[in-house]
Amino acid sequence: MFDVTVAPAQGTFDVEPAREPGAYAALVREIGEDGAREVRAVFWSETCARLRLFRTLALAQHHGKIAREAHSLKSAAGTFGYVRLAALALRLEKTAETLGDSEFRDLLDRMDAAYQAARAQEPQC
């Protein structure tokens, strides 16, 4: 599958492209158009649910779960080339134990925006 390295410098999360244009084409080459479309639909559904879940979890009590969910989101977003979302998920994964509530909420807002930007850049099938 498409592999992306996600390690932006601090403060560059909003300048990362929302989507790597060649990622979906690479996935299609590997698993075919129908398979890629199905997997992407599952990604959108699971990502939407995961972003809602983050908002229901208290950071202090659930930082381990938040980090695991962020890891899964980072991997899935990277597979589809959603670079900005993957970078933000990586940041959440790595800092869940040390973030304050305000920083956590800000990061979730940025992740929501990255998700919406990725959806907006998605070619219509």
Residue pairs with C-beta under 8 A, 6 or more apart in sequence:
1 26
1 27
1 30
1 79
2 20
2 22
2 23
2 26
2 27
2 78
2 79
2 80
2 81
3 78
4 20
4 23
4 78
4 81
4 83
4 86
6 74
6 78
6 83
6 86
6 87
6 90
7 87
7 90
8 16
8 87
12 87
13 84
13 87
13 88
13 91
13 110
13 114
14 84
14 110
16 83
16 84
16 87
17 83
17 84
18 82
18 83
18 84
18 85
18 114
18 117
18 118
18 120
18 121
19 80
19 81
19 82
19 83
19 117
19 118
19 121
19 122
20 81
20 82
20 83
21 81
22 81
23 79
23 80
23 81
23 82
24 36
24 40
24 80
24 81
24 123
26 81
27 36
27 39
27 40
27 79
27 80
28 36
30 36
31 39
37 125
40 80
43 76
43 77
43 79
43 80
44 119
46 76
47 73
47 76
47 77
47 85
47 115
48 115
50 69
50 72
50 73
51 108
51 111
51 112
51 115
53 69
54 66
54 69
54 70
54 92
54 108
54 111
55 108
57 65
57 66
59 66
59 96
59 99
59 101
59 104
63 96
63 97
64 96
66 92
66 96
67 92
67 93
67 94
67 96
67 97
70 89
70 90
70 92
70 93
70 96
71 89
71 93
73 85
73 86
73 89
74 86
74 89
74 90
74 93
75 86
77 83
77 85
77 86
77 89
77 118
78 86
80 118
82 114
82 115
82 118
84 114
84 117
84 118
85 111
85 114
85 115
85 118
88 107
88 110
88 111
88 114
89 111
91 107
92 99
92 104
92 107
92 111
95 103
99 107
